[in-house]
Amino acid sequence: MTERHELRWGGFAGLAFVVLALLGRFLPGNPPTVGESDSTVSGWLSDHRTTILFSALMWAAAAGLVIWFAAAFAEAIRERAERSDVHLALLAGSVLVGAAIFVNAALTAATAFSIGGRDAAITMLMYDVTAVMTTMIGVAAALPLAAAGIGVMRTHLMPNWLGYLALLAALVSFAGAFGVFATDGVFVAGGTLMATIPLLLSAVWIACAGGFMVREHLPEVTSGEAAVPQM
């Protein structure tokens, strides 16, 4: 049983992730979709080069923070359900998500970094890769979100509605990944419906869970007849 403040710091990491992720998403503005013309995409990258690079840095930092948050959350679940593998699925899934976010941030930065004078076909290829990867992260995110939801409902670590919210976020994230089949329209890869909405729903869940962790208002961990407060 923990009598430390790792849980609280994990909650702060989750809240920081939400802030950086939302800034990283909205700071450059709304990007053109993969179905738009080469000149539109190249022009947007050139006009927003600095903010795109700042956005990529924010996402890179957010990648580590989401792993930190999930590690603290997984530890809290493990203490209350030692015979379950849910905490392992949460931790492994968060590492997968963090790695994918970091790689995607690096690719996004590379796409904008040398936009001047580069062949438009290469720019479009790199832009398509980042859009598809942004969408595919939804598959990776579904694993830790689903594990967190199951863990909450099994251990009553937090209110059950947070467990259901995590499962909903997992479902929406997984469904959003099917945007890889669309090259235009509302279901396009990397677009608002298939990428931004899953991000927002996941961010809401992380913010709520992080808030509980920061306040340390979690059930006590029991050991035999005694109850050990979660600090």
C-alpha positions in Angstrom: 0.0 0.0 0.0 1.3 3.4 -0.8 1.5 6.2 1.8 3.2 8.6 -0.6 2.1 11.3 -2.9 2.9 9.6 -6.3 -0.8 9.4 -7.0 -1.2 13.2 -6.6 1.7 13.9 -8.9 0.3 11.5 -11.4 -2.9 13.5 -11.3 -1.0 16.7 -12.0 0.7 14.9 -14.9 -2.7 14.1 -16.3 -4.0 17.6 -16.0 -0.8 18.9 -17.6 -1.3 16.5 -20.4 -4.8 17.8 -21.1 -3.5 21.4 -21.2 -0.6 20.6 -23.5 -2.6 18.3 -25.8 -5.4 20.9 -26.3 -2.9 23.7 -26.9 -1.0 21.4 -29.3 -4.2 20.6 -31.2 -5.7 24.1 -31.4 -2.7 26.5 -31.4 -2.0 26.2 -35.1 -5.7 26.5 -36.0 -7.8 24.1 -38.1 -5.5 22.3 -40.6 -6.6 21.5 -44.1 -7.8 18.0 -44.7 -5.8 15.4 -46.7 -8.3 15.8 -49.5 -7.4 19.4 -50.2 -5.0 20.6 -52.9 -1.2 20.5 -52.6 -1.1 24.3 -52.7 -3.6 24.7 -49.9 -1.7 22.3 -47.6 1.7 23.7 -48.5 0.5 27.2 -47.9 -1.0 26.4 -44.5 2.2 24.7 -43.4 4.3 27.7 -44.5 2.0 30.3 -42.9 1.8 28.4 -39.6 5.3 26.9 -39.5 6.2 28.5 -36.1 3.0 27.5 -34.4 3.1 24.0 -35.8 6.6 23.6 -34.4 5.5 24.8 -31.0 2.5 22.5 -31.2 4.8 19.6 -31.9 6.9 20.4 -28.9 3.8 20.5 -26.7 2.7 17.1 -28.0 6.2 15.6 -27.4 6.0 16.8 -23.8 2.4 15.5 -23.5 3.5 12.1 -24.6 5.6 11.6 -21.5 3.0 13.1 -19.2 0.3 10.7 -20.3 2.5 7.7 -19.4 3.2 9.2 -16.0 -0.5 9.7 -15.4 -1.4 6.2 -16.5 1.5 4.7 -14.4 0.1 6.3 -11.2 -3.4 5.3 -12.1 -2.4 1.7 -12.9 -0.6 1.5 -9.5 -3.7 2.6 -7.7 -5.7 -0.2 -9.5 -3.0 -2.8 -8.8 -3.2 -2.0 -5.0 -6.9 -2.8 -5.0 -6.9 -5.7 -7.5 -3.6 -7.5 -7.3 -4.8 -10.6 -9.0 -6.1 -8.7 -12.1 -4.1 -7.8 -15.2 -6.1 -4.7 -15.9 -3.3 -2.4 -14.5 -0.8 -4.1 -16.9 -3.1 -3.4 -19.9 -3.5 0.2 -18.8 0.3 0.7 -18.4 1.2 -1.1 -21.6 -1.4 0.7 -23.6 -0.3 4.1 -22.3 3.3 3.4 -23.3 2.0 2.6 -26.8 -0.1 5.8 -26.9 2.8 7.9 -25.6 5.2 6.5 -28.1 2.8 7.0 -31.0 2.1 10.6 -29.9 5.8 11.4 -29.7 6.6 9.9 -33.1 3.6 11.7 -34.7 4.8 15.0 -33.1 8.3 14.5 -34.6 6.8 13.7 -38.0 4.6 16.8 -37.8 7.6 19.0 -36.9 9.6 17.5 -39.8 6.7 18.2 -42.2 6.7 21.9 -41.3 10.4 22.3 -40.6 11.7 22.4 -44.2 8.6 23.3 -46.0 10.3 26.1 -48.0 11.6 24.8 -51.4 10.5 21.2 -50.9 8.7 19.3 -53.6 5.0 19.5 -53.1 4.5 15.7 -53.6 6.9 15.0 -50.7 5.1 17.5 -48.5 1.7 15.9 -49.2 3.2 12.4 -48.5 4.4 13.5 -45.1 1.2 15.4 -44.4 -0.9 12.3 -45.2 1.3 10.2 -42.9 0.7 12.5 -40.0 -3.0 12.6 -40.6 -3.3 8.9 -40.8 -1.2 8.3 -37.8 -3.2 10.9 -35.8 -6.3 8.8 -36.7 -4.7 5.5 -36.0 -3.7 6.6 -32.5 -7.4 6.0 -31.6 -6.8 2.2 -31.8 -3.9 2.5 -29.4 -5.8 4.8 -27.0 -8.8 2.4 -26.8 -6.7 -0.2 -24.9 -5.7 2.0 -21.9 -9.1 3.8 -21.8 -11.0 0.5 -21.7 -8.6 -0.9 -19.1 -9.1 2.2 -17.0 -12.8 1.9 -17.3 -12.9 -1.7 -16.3 -10.4 -1.0 -13.4 -12.6 1.7 -12.0 -15.7 -0.4 -12.0 -14.0 -3.4 -10.6 -12.2 -1.6 -7.7 -14.6 1.4 -7.2 -11.4 3.4 -7.2 -13.5 6.3 -8.5 -17.3 6.9 -9.1 -18.7 4.4 -11.6 -19.6 7.2 -14.0 -15.9 7.7 -14.6 -15.6 4.1 -15.6 -18.4 4.4 -18.1 -16.9 7.6 -19.4 -13.6 5.8 -20.0 -15.3 3.0 -21.8 -17.2 5.5 -24.0 -14.0 7.3 -24.8 -12.4 4.0 -25.7 -15.3 3.2 -28.1 -15.2 6.6 -29.7 -11.4 6.5 -30.1 -11.6 3.1 -31.7 -14.4 4.2 -34.1 -12.5 7.3 -35.0 -9.6 5.2 -36.4 -11.9 4.1 -39.2 -11.3 7.5 -40.7 -8.3 5.9 -42.5 -10.8 4.7 -45.1 -12.0 8.3 -46.0 -10.0 10.8 -48.1 -12.6 13.5 -47.9 -15.8 14.6 -46.2 -16.6 14.6 -42.5 -15.1 11.2 -41.9 -11.7 12.1 -43.4 -8.6 10.9 -41.6 -7.3 13.5 -39.2 -10.4 15.5 -39.4 -12.5 16.9 -36.6 -15.0 14.1 -36.3 -12.5 11.2 -36.4 -9.6 12.7 -34.5 -10.5 15.9 -32.5 -13.7 14.6 -30.9 -12.1 11.4 -29.6 -9.3 13.6 -28.2 -11.7 15.9 -26.5 -13.6 13.1 -24.9 -10.4 11.4 -23.7 -9.2 14.8 -22.4 -12.4 15.2 -20.4 -11.9 11.8 -18.8 -8.3 12.4 -18.0 -9.1 15.8 -16.5 -11.8 14.3 -14.2 -9.6 11.3 -13.2 -6.7 13.6 -12.7 -8.8 15.9 -10.5 -9.7 12.9 -8.2 -6.0 11.9 -8.0 -4.8 15.4 -7.1 -7.4 15.7 -4.4 -6.6 12.1 -3.2 -10.2 11.4 -2.6 -10.0 7.7 -3.3 -11.3 4.8 -1.3 -9.0 3.4 1.4 -6.9 0.4 0.6 -7.8 -2.4 3.0 -5.3 -4.9 4.4 -7.0 -7.6 6.5 -9.0 -5.9 9.2 -7.2 -2.6 9.0 -7.8 0.2 6.5 -4.8 2.1 5.2 -5.6 5.6 3.9 -4.5 6.3 0.3 -2.2 9.3 0.6 
